[in-house]
Amino acid sequence: MSLPIAQKFAWSLAQTLMTCVVLIYTSEGYSVLTEADYDGDPGLIVHVYDPF
């Protein structure tokens, strides 16, 4: 997923779920998941989206 699409998706997901989501960089591009579900390397986090 490209960065602009991932950013829009992350913000939309954070607002919909009303939870923090993280945007991370992987070998296949960018990915978005909830902060609670991410247990990987903190250095891969590009941005944390907080809906509050």
C-alpha positions in Angstrom: 0.0 0.0 0.0 1.3 3.4 -0.8 2.0 6.0 1.9 -0.8 8.5 1.0 -3.4 5.7 0.9 -2.1 4.1 4.1 -2.3 7.5 5.9 -5.9 8.1 4.9 -6.9 4.5 5.8 -5.2 4.7 9.2 -6.9 8.0 10.1 -10.3 6.6 8.9 -9.8 3.4 10.9 -8.8 5.3 14.0 -12.0 7.4 13.8 -14.2 4.5 13.1 -12.9 2.2 15.8 -12.2 5.0 18.2 -8.9 3.4 19.1 -5.2 4.2 18.4 -3.8 2.7 15.2 -0.3 2.5 14.0 1.1 3.0 10.5 4.1 0.8 10.0 6.6 0.2 7.2 7.1 -3.4 6.1 9.1 -5.1 3.3 5.9 -5.1 1.2 5.0 -1.4 1.8 3.0 0.3 4.4 0.5 -1.4 6.7 -2.1 -0.3 9.3 -3.2 -2.1 12.4 -4.4 -1.3 15.9 -1.8 -0.3 18.4 -2.9 -3.1 20.8 -2.3 -5.7 18.1 1.2 -4.5 17.2 4.0 -6.2 19.0 6.8 -5.7 16.6 9.8 -3.4 16.4 8.9 0.1 17.5 11.4 1.4 15.0 9.1 0.4 12.1 6.3 2.6 13.3 5.9 5.6 11.0 3.0 7.3 12.9 0.4 6.6 15.6 -3.1 7.9 14.9 -5.0 8.8 18.1 -8.7 9.6 17.5 -9.0 11.4 20.8 
